[in-house]
Amino acid sequence: MRIGAGIALIAAGAIIAFAVRDTSDTLNLTALGIIIMLAGIAGIWLSYRLANQRRNHEPTVLDPEVEKQYDTTPPKQVADQPIDVTPTHLREDHR
């Protein structure tokens, strides 16, 4: 049962329990509606529990070469010498 079906059961149960008035000695519609609403709540809870199960498995071990490709640690030194970002036409050594 998915969440949508659970919500539909809750709505149908509420309609039967609170909106329908019938004077039958054999069937209590209020109790029937509450039972249907509880079934909808149980269905929503169960679908949530099944969708969010924690799996007990060992962590995945990556190959060190593959792990090095995706390493996002910044390097300690970017260049051997400072990089001059001054535009060429403003540099003193420009001819």
PyMOL commands that set and color helices and strands:
alter all, ss='L'
color gray80, all
select helices_A, chain A and resi 3-19+29-51+64-69+88-90
alter helices_A, ss='H'
color red, helices_A
deselect
rebuild
show_as cartoon
